[in-house]
Amino acid sequence: MMTCISAAAALSICSAMASAQWTCVRLHPANAERSFANAAVGTTQAGYATFGGVQHGGVWTGSAASWTDLSPAGATMTVVQGCTAGMQVGYAGFPTVAIHASVWSGTAASRVDLHPAGFTQSLAYSVDGPQQVGVVVAGSLSRAALWTGTAASFVNLHPAGASESRAYGVDNGVQVGSATIGGAGRAGMWSGTAASWVNLHPAGFVSSQALAIENGQQVGSVTIGGESRAALWTGTAASFVNLHPAGSAYSTAMGVGAGYQVGFASVGGAEHAVLWNSTASSFLDLHQFAPAPFVFSYATGVSSDGTNLYVSGYASNGPSLTEAIVWIRPLPGACDGVDFNHDGLFPDTQDVTDFLAVFAGGTCPTESCGDIDFNNDGLFPDTSDIDSLLSVFSGGACV
């Protein structure tokens, strides 16, 4: 079973193949025209929303009301592409300045310009610890870039023999991305210098790219016959695992975390957000948990806070509607969080009141409640869920 929350319906319970329950929360900020969640770390999601035709980078913590706008004063556009605990990266533009790679620490005023001298444009895509990665542009050519918090710290990761390169992900001092070698993209990884480049491209494919990395796993895509295939590596070309779901026309893995991989695949002619657990056969279509108005969906990042699994992304029904979304699933053996009504306030007795109301068959007052299987034992309605809620609410264990 899963719980899917939309602005129009308080609660919608649907059957699903997954054994755990999924909650789908719409992150779309009030008054925004479009929104996208590009990354996830713990309980935080990062991305951007469009207001009055202008892109504003920002972050959420699991609800639309939690949106924090990171656009600095005077900016003509900002986009946040990646995040880690307390830090965000992306890029910003200004009336007399080209797009510059940027790093924030939670507020618009905290923005630091990472753009190095000698380049016309720069973008940052990912951050981990003290390191940020992305790309710098000279003329029409891109170069993979590494920073440690300032423009002066810039390191050019461009491998020898490549015509172009980009760095998309970083984790624990290792960077991943792609380089164009011999006219074709090659997935690869670095360990802080251009000379450290390791080619991850597997035999039998035309091109490849690595888009994200965490805990020794790298994900991205390979291409063959003009179509992409979701890819997983563990540090070498020989470690390549084809994650492409059976029956899908094409697929791409865009994020990795907590031992899971996420991205999108063509399912029945539409692009659907998907989740893997390191094998093609573990494929789970997350679109079935998205709100009804949407036709397409994409998963961009996955993370865990030790209690829940969070998958960031967005859903769309075409050019007229695109909204940031986070899918949430309790980890096996874990209770849900105590913010049952997802109003951002906890511990709060209103969560207990709303839980009991929904448990009794009522509707969710905030239109954003979780499911009533609080202890995630697969049994509901079940009074042990009430016991578990009260225990966790008072600081006790999940029972």
VENKAJO-V298866 format. One record per residue. N is the residue number from 0. SS is DSSP state (alpha for helix, beta for strand, coil for the rest). OMEGA is omega in whole degrees, 0 to 359 (none if undefined). NEAR is the number of other ideal C-beta (glycine too) atoms within 8 Angstrom. Layout:
N_SS_OMEGA_NEAR / N_SS_OMEGA_NEAR
//
This chain:
0_coil_177_10 / 1_beta_176_14 / 2_beta_183_14 / 3_beta_188_12 / 4_coil_174_17 / 5_coil_181_11 / 6_coil_184_4 / 7_coil_183_3 / 8_coil_183_8 / 9_coil_184_8 / 10_coil_179_10 / 11_coil_181_9 / 12_beta_183_7 / 13_beta_177_9 / 14_coil_181_3 / 15_coil_180_9 / 16_coil_183_3 / 17_coil_179_9 / 18_coil_178_3 / 19_coil_179_8 / 20_coil_179_12 / 21_beta_173_14 / 22_beta_181_13 / 23_beta_184_15 / 24_beta_177_14 / 25_beta_183_12 / 26_coil_187_16 / 27_coil_182_9 / 28_coil_176_10 / 29_coil_177_4 / 30_coil_177_4 / 31_coil_177_10 / 32_coil_178_7 / 33_beta_177_9 / 34_beta_183_15 / 35_beta_172_11 / 36_beta_188_18 / 37_beta_185_13 / 38_beta_178_16 / 39_beta_171_18 / 40_beta_185_11 / 41_coil_180_9 / 42_coil_184_7 / 43_beta_174_11 / 44_beta_182_17 / 45_beta_179_19 / 46_beta_178_19 / 47_beta_176_14 / 48_beta_181_16 / 49_beta_177_12 / 50_beta_180_9 / 51_coil_179_5 / 52_coil_182_5 / 53_beta_179_8 / 54_beta_177_9 / 55_beta_175_13 / 56_beta_180_16 / 57_beta_181_15 / 58_beta_175_14 / 59_beta_170_17 / 60_coil_171_9 / 61_coil_178_14 / 62_coil_178_12 / 63_alpha_182_11 / 64_alpha_183_6 / 65_alpha_182_9 / 66_coil_174_11 / 67_beta_182_9 / 68_beta_181_8 / 69_coil_181_16 / 70_coil_180_10 / 71_coil_179_10 / 72_coil_176_4 / 73_coil_182_5 / 74_beta_176_10 / 75_beta_175_6 / 76_beta_171_10 / 77_beta_175_16 / 78_beta_174_12 / 79_beta_184_18 / 80_beta_184_14 / 81_beta_179_15 / 82_beta_169_14 / 83_beta_183_9 / 84_coil_176_6 / 85_coil_182_5 / 86_beta_180_11 / 87_beta_177_15 / 88_beta_178_17 / 89_beta_180_18 / 90_beta_182_14 / 91_beta_176_16 / 92_beta_180_11 / 93_beta_186_9 / 94_coil_183_5 / 95_coil_184_3 / 96_beta_175_6 / 97_beta_180_6 / 98_beta_182_9 / 99_beta_172_14 / 100_beta_186_17 / 101_beta_174_14 / 102_beta_180_15 / 103_beta_173_16 / 104_coil_170_8 / 105_coil_179_10 / 106_coil_178_8 / 107_alpha_182_10 / 108_alpha_184_5 / 109_alpha_185_8 / 110_coil_173_11 / 111_beta_179_9 / 112_beta_181_9 / 113_coil_188_17 / 114_coil_180_9 / 115_coil_178_11 / 116_coil_175_4 / 117_coil_180_4 / 118_coil_184_11 / 119_coil_184_6 / 120_beta_177_9 / 121_beta_179_16 / 122_beta_176_11 / 123_beta_186_19 / 124_beta_187_14 / 125_beta_180_16 / 126_beta_173_15 / 127_beta_183_8 / 128_coil_182_7 / 129_coil_188_4 / 130_beta_173_12 / 131_beta_179_15 / 132_beta_179_18 / 133_beta_184_20 / 134_beta_169_13 / 135_beta_184_15 / 136_beta_174_12 / 137_beta_187_8 / 138_coil_178_5 / 139_coil_185_3 / 140_beta_181_8 / 141_beta_179_9 / 142_beta_177_14 / 143_beta_188_18 / 144_beta_176_17 / 145_beta_176_15 / 146_beta_170_17 / 147_coil_169_8 / 148_coil_180_9 / 149_coil_176_8 / 150_alpha_182_10 / 151_alpha_182_5 / 152_alpha_185_8 / 153_coil_174_11 / 154_beta_178_10 / 155_beta_182_9 / 156_coil_186_17 / 157_coil_183_9 / 158_coil_175_12 / 159_coil_178_6 / 160_coil_179_4 / 161_coil_176_11 / 162_coil_176_6 / 163_beta_177_9 / 164_beta_178_15 / 165_beta_174_12 / 166_beta_186_18 / 167_beta_185_15 / 168_beta_179_16 / 169_beta_176_15 / 170_beta_174_9 / 171_coil_176_6 / 172_coil_178_8 / 173_beta_182_10 / 174_beta_177_16 / 175_beta_179_18 / 176_beta_180_19 / 177_beta_176_14 / 178_beta_177_15 / 179_beta_183_11 / 180_beta_182_11 / 181_coil_177_3 / 182_coil_181_5 / 183_beta_178_8 / 184_beta_179_9 / 185_beta_174_14 / 186_beta_180_17 / 187_beta_180_15 / 188_beta_179_14 / 189_beta_170_17 / 190_coil_170_8 / 191_coil_180_8 / 192_coil_177_8 / 193_alpha_182_11 / 194_alpha_183_5 / 195_alpha_183_8 / 196_coil_174_12 / 197_beta_182_9 / 198_beta_181_9 / 199_coil_187_16 / 200_coil_181_11 / 201_coil_179_11 / 202_coil_175_4 / 203_coil_180_4 / 204_coil_184_11 / 205_coil_182_6 / 206_beta_181_10 / 207_beta_175_16 / 208_beta_174_11 / 209_beta_188_19 / 210_beta_183_14 / 211_beta_181_16 / 212_beta_169_14 / 213_beta_174_8 / 214_coil_174_7 / 215_coil_176_5 / 216_beta_176_13 / 217_beta_180_16 / 218_beta_179_18 / 219_beta_181_16 / 220_beta_171_13 / 221_beta_179_16 / 222_beta_175_12 / 223_beta_181_9 / 224_coil_178_4 / 225_coil_181_4 / 226_beta_181_8 / 227_beta_177_9 / 228_beta_178_14 / 229_beta_188_18 / 230_beta_176_17 / 231_beta_176_15 / 232_beta_170_15 / 233_coil_169_8 / 234_coil_179_8 / 235_coil_176_8 / 236_alpha_182_10 / 237_alpha_182_5 / 238_alpha_185_8 / 239_coil_174_11 / 240_beta_179_10 / 241_beta_182_9 / 242_coil_187_16 / 243_coil_181_10 / 244_coil_177_12 / 245_coil_178_6 / 246_coil_179_4 / 247_coil_179_10 / 248_coil_180_4 / 249_coil_181_9 / 250_beta_177_16 / 251_beta_173_12 / 252_beta_187_18 / 253_beta_182_13 / 254_beta_179_18 / 255_beta_178_14 / 256_beta_177_13 / 257_coil_180_7 / 258_coil_180_7 / 259_beta_175_12 / 260_beta_180_16 / 261_beta_179_18 / 262_beta_178_15 / 263_beta_178_12 / 264_beta_175_16 / 265_beta_181_11 / 266_beta_180_13 / 267_coil_178_4 / 268_coil_178_4 / 269_beta_179_9 / 270_beta_184_9 / 271_beta_171_13 / 272_beta_182_17 / 273_beta_178_18 / 274_beta_174_13 / 275_beta_170_16 / 276_coil_171_8 / 277_coil_175_10 / 278_coil_178_8 / 279_alpha_184_11 / 280_alpha_180_4 / 281_alpha_182_8 / 282_coil_175_12 / 283_beta_179_9 / 284_beta_181_10 / 285_alpha_183_17 / 286_alpha_180_14 / 287_alpha_180_8 / 288_alpha_181_11 / 289_coil_179_12 / 290_coil_188_11 / 291_coil_185_5 / 292_coil_190_6 / 293_coil_180_13 / 294_coil_182_6 / 295_beta_175_12 / 296_beta_185_16 / 297_beta_176_12 / 298_beta_188_18 / 299_beta_182_15 / 300_beta_179_18 / 301_beta_181_17 / 302_beta_179_11 / 303_beta_173_12 / 304_coil_182_8 / 305_coil_178_5 / 306_coil_182_10 / 307_beta_170_13 / 308_beta_181_12 / 309_beta_177_16 / 310_beta_179_17 / 311_beta_177_18 / 312_beta_179_17 / 313_beta_181_14 / 314_beta_187_15 / 315_beta_168_11 / 316_beta_182_9 / 317_beta_185_7 / 318_coil_186_2 / 319_coil_185_4 / 320_beta_172_9 / 321_beta_183_8 / 322_beta_173_13 / 323_beta_183_16 / 324_beta_167_15 / 325_beta_173_16 / 326_beta_183_15 / 327_beta_177_14 / 328_beta_176_12 / 329_beta_173_13 / 330_coil_181_10 / 331_coil_178_6 / 332_coil_182_5 / 333_coil_174_11 / 334_coil_174_12 / 335_coil_173_12 / 336_coil_184_9 / 337_coil_177_10 / 338_coil_186_12 / 339_coil_184_14 / 340_coil_176_12 / 341_coil_176_13 / 342_coil_178_11 / 343_coil_181_10 / 344_coil_178_7 / 345_coil_352_8 / 346_coil_188_6 / 347_coil_183_8 / 348_alpha_177_6 / 349_alpha_177_9 / 350_alpha_178_15 / 351_alpha_179_11 / 352_alpha_182_8 / 353_alpha_178_14 / 354_alpha_181_14 / 355_alpha_179_9 / 356_alpha_180_11 / 357_alpha_178_13 / 358_alpha_182_10 / 359_coil_178_6 / 360_coil_179_4 / 361_coil_181_6 / 362_coil_180_7 / 363_coil_182_14 / 364_coil_183_8 / 365_coil_184_9 / 366_coil_183_10 / 367_coil_184_10 / 368_coil_173_16 / 369_coil_179_11 / 370_coil_185_13 / 371_coil_174_10 / 372_coil_189_13 / 373_coil_181_15 / 374_coil_173_10 / 375_coil_176_13 / 376_coil_179_7 / 377_coil_180_6 / 378_coil_178_6 / 379_coil_351_9 / 380_coil_189_6 / 381_coil_184_8 / 382_alpha_176_6 / 383_alpha_175_10 / 384_alpha_176_14 / 385_alpha_178_11 / 386_alpha_181_9 / 387_alpha_179_13 / 388_alpha_182_14 / 389_alpha_178_9 / 390_alpha_181_11 / 391_alpha_180_13 / 392_alpha_182_10 / 393_coil_178_6 / 394_coil_181_4 / 395_coil_184_6 / 396_coil_172_5 / 397_coil_185_9 / 398_coil_none_8
//
